[in-house]
Each structure stands twice: as structure tokens, then as C-alpha cells.
Amino acid sequence: MRRKQFRNIVALILLWPLLSGCWMAAAAGAGAYGGYKMKEKGYTMQSPITKEEKRTEKNGK
């Protein structure tokens, strides 16, 4: 009985990193699907990452 419990615990510890990656991929897919459905209904989305334009400094430094 103890040997079976130990084997199950070791298997769970070894498989945990694989399972956590799957949950992240599933969450990313759900977010993408939600964005797609919002786009279908007419909402527009904008990325928060924007390219900054080159600024000129007034002090001449």
C-alpha cells in the first residue's frame, strides 16, 4: 500500500510541470477566442505596446 502511494506521489511530482504548461496554453487560447468573439461584435482592440517616436530634447543634450 505504501509503495503504491509513494509511486503515485512521485508520478504527480514529475508530471506537474507538464500539466502547468497545459493550463497556461489553455488560458491563452481562451483569451484569444474571447478577443476574436469581441472583434466579431464590433469591438476594436489595441495593443498596449506602442512604439515610441524619437523625441528631440530642448536642452540640446
N, C-alpha and C positions, 0 to 999 in steps of 0.2 A: 504494500500500500504506500509506504513512504517513498519507495523508489519511483513509483508512478507519479506521485505528486512532484517529486524533485524533477523528473523528466519534463513534466508539463510546465513547470516554472521556468526551467532553462529554455525550453522552446519559445515560451512567451517573451522572455527577455531578448532572445536572438531575433525574433520576428517583429518586435516593437518598432525599430527604425523603419522597416518596410511599410508597416501599417500607417505610421505617422505621415509618411510621404504621400500615401494614397489619399489621406484625408485632406492634405493641402491641395492636391491636384483636383479633388472633387469640389472643394470650396472655390478654387479659381474658376473651374468650369461653371459652377452655379452663378458666380458673379458675372461671367461673360454672357451667359444665357440671359440673365436679368437685364444686362445692358442692351443686348440685342432686342429683347421684347420692348424695352422702353423706346428704343430707336424706331421700332415699328409703329408705336403710338404717337410719334411725332416729337418726342423729347430730343433735345440735342445735348451732346456730351462734349466736354472739353477736358483735355489732359491738364493736370496741374503742373506738369513740367513744361516750361516755356523757355525758349532761347532768348537770352538777354542781348539786347543790342549794345553795341560798343558806345560807351559814354565818353564824352570829352570833359576833361576837368577844367574848371575855370581858373584854377590857381596856376596852371602851367607846369605842374609837377610831372 
